[in-house]
Amino acid sequence: ERGDMECNSTYKVIPSNRINLKSITTHIFDLQENLLFESSDYLHGWNGYVLNNPHGVPCKQGMYHAVINYTDIANGSYEIKKDIYLLR
């Protein structure tokens, strides 16, 4: 915990209970659009390392892009894009 700010060790997508998911994919990119993380399991989050390898290269503190694509059981397809900030 930093001050009164709660910190997470993993970035995860937490679906609303109002969405009946059929599939979901999360991608994390750096500002140069290099893929750093990809998962089709919303329980598997990004740990701030390249390709999620905790023994690999840690990503630098800064801004990253998250792209979440999901399909609901009615076959509606959606894409959410958001910026996330990695704090070290």
C-alpha positions, 0 to 999 in steps of 0.5 A: 500500500502506498499512502492511502492508495490501494495497490494491486499486484495484478491487473485483472478484468472483473466482469460485471455480474450483469454480463453473461460472458461467452468469451473474453480476451485481454491484451496489454500493449506498451505505448509503441503497441508491442504486445506484453500480455494476452489472456482469454481467462479473466481470472488470469491477470497481468503481473507487470512483466513482459509476457507475465514471466515473473523471472523475466523483464519487468515493465517500466512504471508508466502508461500502458493500453488495455484492450478487452474484447468479449462476447456475451451469450447473446453473441453480442461482441464488444471492445473496451479500450482503456489506459492503465498506469503501472506504478512500481 
